[in-house]
Amino acid sequence: MNEKNMPLLQEIKVNTIAAENIDIVEEWYSTWLDYKVCERGFIDQLLADSWNAPLMKNQPYLVLQPSTKEDKFIRVCKIDRVKDYKPMTSLGWNSFELIVEDVYQLYEKLKESPFKIIGPPASLGGDLDFIHAMQVEGPAKEILYLTCDKVKAPDSLLPKPKAFVGRPFIVILAANGIDEVQEFYCSKFGLKKEEDMQTKIGVIAHAQNLPEEHIYDMGFMALSKVGNFIEYDGYDKAFGERPCNEGQLPPGCSTVTFTVTSLDTLNIDFVGNTVNNDSIIYNGKRSRTAKGFTGELIELVEE
């Protein structure tokens, strides 16, 4: 693919978790996933307004990164409790996926942890039988997929983990219409249309009180840098907008930050103004936030 046909979204820079108690998230992630705090602070007004979430102003946040200090982050922002939120039953960012060295060793470790294991390690089967993954629920009701490549072929599409628990490499989006989601990301960001598939997704079926054999439509879109993907899962129309406190970020798996070459080349409706923030996430570079097809918040930062 030549440069002018490359997707405008380059890579996943940040996964943001919105939590009632950010200290518990820090404790779990540092103790069990070896993610370390690299920054603490309070959300300023300009950044909160750029998210169209004015009540995030002065809320505490922290930034975690893998033990190798890779330039990829999990940000945790404090929000008030959202009474009716249940993960994997509403639209938007459904879960975040981290690359790991050995999911079976990690499983043995996490069995002793407070993380709720909702899906034990298993092969994806078929043509993807070299990929093995497990799923856990964290303290903010965020869902993590923890995934490894058992073959580790040189030409693997999966990134090579630089730590026992490495960086985010897939973000998973729940939508009522996967064709519309694909069209949105292809038209706005130049992502390539891929063939959809139909598959069982047991952890989602369980959360939605559906039979384990329930079939979901799903698909993937690759970003321009190798080892970065958006997965989209098709939910029944009974599942709608995520419950959220007015003026705050959505709970759980809240927002995703992608890198782009330039904000000026994007033909998309933004929810707020461009900001230059000094956080380690931005390093003073311009960022701006848009809403996706399902209402998901898409933060874009220039690389």
Secondary structure, DSSP 8 states (H G I E B T S, - for coil): --GGGS-S---EEEEEEEES-HHHHHHHHHHHS--EEEEEEE--HHHHHHTT-GGGTT-EEEEEE-TT--S-EEEEEE----TT--TTSSSEEEEEEEEES-HHHHHHHHTTSSSEEEEEEEE--GGGTTEEEEEEE-TTS-EEEEEEESS--TT-SS---SSSEEEEEEEEEEES-HHHHHHHHHHHH-------EEEE-HHHHHHTT--TT-EEEEEEEE-SSTT-EEEEEE--TT-------TTS--SEEEEEEEEES-GGG----BSS--EE--STTTTT-EEEEEE-TTS-EEEEEE-
